[in-house]
Amino acid sequence: LPHLIETVNGLKERNIGFVSIAEAIDTSSPAGELIFHIFGAIAQFERSLISERTKAGLAAAKRRGKNVGRKPSMSKKDIRLAASMLLSESITKTEVAKHFGVSRP
């Protein structure tokens, strides 16, 4: 939508009206321009509501103890083991990464 608004504003600067047959909008008239901006504001409002609900849902899931987001690539036990392996001079970082199936640090 921001791209569409930018395009319509660019057309307006060149004295070109935008007509949408599907939505019955004609920005060459003041009423059509108002409708176009109202639709834009409603779309932005809907995006904000979706974002707000998503954040609230994630926060509620966290409060219930649910693990949100991507699954950890390594367990705490594996992380401790990898750290001790990295301290050893007999094994390389690449070998440790391959052992645990993760990318090299």
Secondary structure, 3 states (H helix, E strand, C coil): CHHHHHHHHHHHHCCCCCEECCCCEECCCHHHHHHHHHHHHHHHHHHHHHHHHHHHHHHHHHHCCCCCCCCCCCCHHHHHHHHHHHHCCCCCHHHHHHHHCCCCC
